[in-house]
Amino acid sequence: MSSRHISQNIRNRIRAQAQDRCGYCLSQQKYVLGPLEIEHIQPIALGGSNDEDNL
């Protein structure tokens, strides 16, 4: 498992917390042409982690 891997369990919790909306524009997933990505607040390359509070 790479340091970039985010478990499906965490992905599901993040999506539920966001109510399947984009964190920037709040568009609902059903209106976006493609899957919404889960992004890091502090990038992995700058020492960030896959902890929920950084996603």
PASEBA-1860 file (N, C-alpha, C; in nm, 3 decimals):
! residues 55
1> MSSRHISQ> 0.084/-0.117/0.000/0.000/0.000/0.000/0.089/0.124/0.000 ~ 0.068/0.213/-0.097/0.150/0.334/-0.103/0.099/0.439/-0.006 ~ 0.181/0.541/0.017/0.141/0.648/0.108/0.027/0.730/0.049 ~ 0.000/0.715/-0.079/-0.109/0.788/-0.144/-0.242/0.714/-0.133 ~ -0.241/0.590/-0.089/-0.362/0.510/-0.082/-0.452/0.558/0.032 ~ -0.577/0.582/0.000/-0.678/0.617/0.100/-0.777/0.501/0.102 ~ -0.799/0.442/0.218/-0.885/0.324/0.226/-1.028/0.359/0.185 ~ -1.098/0.259/0.138/-1.237/0.277/0.096/-1.324/0.322/0.214
9> NIRNRIRA> -1.294/0.272/0.332/-1.368/0.311/0.452/-1.356/0.461/0.478 ~ -1.235/0.514/0.468/-1.215/0.658/0.489/-1.280/0.736/0.375 ~ -1.266/0.688/0.252/-1.331/0.755/0.138/-1.482/0.766/0.160 ~ -1.542/0.658/0.206/-1.687/0.659/0.230/-1.725/0.760/0.339 ~ -1.646/0.767/0.445/-1.675/0.862/0.554/-1.659/1.006/0.506 ~ -1.555/1.034/0.428/-1.533/1.169/0.377/-1.648/1.210/0.285 ~ -1.688/1.120/0.196/-1.799/1.151/0.104/-1.929/1.173/0.182 ~ -1.953/1.095/0.284/-2.074/1.112/0.366/-2.071/1.247/0.438
17> QAQDRCGY> -1.956/1.284/0.494/-1.943/1.413/0.562/-1.966/1.528/0.465 ~ -1.919/1.514/0.343/-1.934/1.619/0.241/-2.070/1.613/0.172 ~ -2.150/1.513/0.207/-2.281/1.491/0.146/-2.271/1.481/-0.006 ~ -2.168/1.409/-0.052/-2.142/1.388/-0.196/-2.139/1.520/-0.273 ~ -2.075/1.622/-0.214/-2.061/1.752/-0.279/-1.913/1.790/-0.288 ~ -1.883/1.875/-0.385/-1.749/1.930/-0.399/-1.721/2.022/-0.280 ~ -1.603/2.011/-0.222/-1.567/2.094/-0.108/-1.545/2.240/-0.145 ~ -1.522/2.270/-0.271/-1.496/2.407/-0.316/-1.623/2.478/-0.362
25> CLSQQKYV> -1.696/2.417/-0.456/-1.812/2.484/-0.515/-1.945/2.430/-0.466 ~ -1.940/2.321/-0.388/-2.058/2.256/-0.330/-2.151/2.193/-0.433 ~ -2.102/2.171/-0.557/-2.183/2.101/-0.657/-2.205/1.957/-0.613 ~ -2.324/1.906/-0.639/-2.354/1.767/-0.605/-2.285/1.674/-0.705 ~ -2.243/1.558/-0.657/-2.175/1.460/-0.742/-2.255/1.430/-0.867 ~ -2.387/1.422/-0.858/-2.469/1.384/-0.974/-2.463/1.487/-1.086 ~ -2.415/1.609/-1.058/-2.405/1.713/-1.161/-2.265/1.730/-1.216 ~ -2.171/1.656/-1.163/-2.032/1.667/-1.206/-2.001/1.553/-1.302
33> LGPLEIEH> -1.935/1.585/-1.413/-1.905/1.484/-1.515/-1.777/1.410/-1.479 ~ -1.786/1.321/-1.384/-1.672/1.243/-1.338/-1.676/1.235/-1.187 ~ -1.599/1.143/-1.132/-1.600/1.127/-0.986/-1.529/1.243/-0.916 ~ -1.584/1.287/-0.806/-1.519/1.389/-0.725/-1.397/1.326/-0.659 ~ -1.289/1.399/-0.654/-1.164/1.351/-0.595/-1.155/1.394/-0.449 ~ -1.095/1.311/-0.368/-1.066/1.347/-0.230/-0.924/1.403/-0.230 ~ -0.909/1.526/-0.185/-0.780/1.593/-0.189/-0.725/1.613/-0.049 ~ -0.595/1.632/-0.043/-0.526/1.657/0.083/-0.520/1.807/0.111
41> IQPIALGG> -0.542/1.847/0.234/-0.525/1.986/0.274/-0.377/2.020/0.267 ~ -0.296/1.940/0.334/-0.150/1.952/0.321/-0.106/1.836/0.233 ~ -0.049/1.865/0.117/-0.011/1.758/0.024/0.086/1.657/0.086 ~ 0.077/1.534/0.040/0.169/1.428/0.081/0.313/1.472/0.057 ~ 0.338/1.537/-0.058/0.474/1.580/-0.093/0.532/1.682/0.005 ~ 0.444/1.748/0.080/0.490/1.846/0.178/0.472/1.796/0.321 ~ 0.464/1.664/0.335/0.458/1.604/0.468/0.318/1.575/0.519 ~ 0.216/1.596/0.437/0.079/1.566/0.477/0.055/1.416/0.488
49> SNDEDNL> -0.058/1.380/0.547/-0.090/1.238/0.566/-0.228/1.208/0.508 ~ -0.266/1.082/0.513/-0.398/1.038/0.472/-0.496/1.035/0.589 ~ -0.461/1.099/0.700/-0.552/1.106/0.813/-0.676/1.185/0.771 ~ -0.791/1.148/0.826/-0.917/1.212/0.788/-0.913/1.364/0.804 ~ -0.846/1.412/0.906/-0.844/1.557/0.928/-0.756/1.631/0.827 ~ -0.688/1.558/0.738/-0.608/1.619/0.632/-0.672/1.597/0.495 ~ -0.793/1.542/0.494/-0.861/1.516/0.365/-0.983/1.603/0.350
END
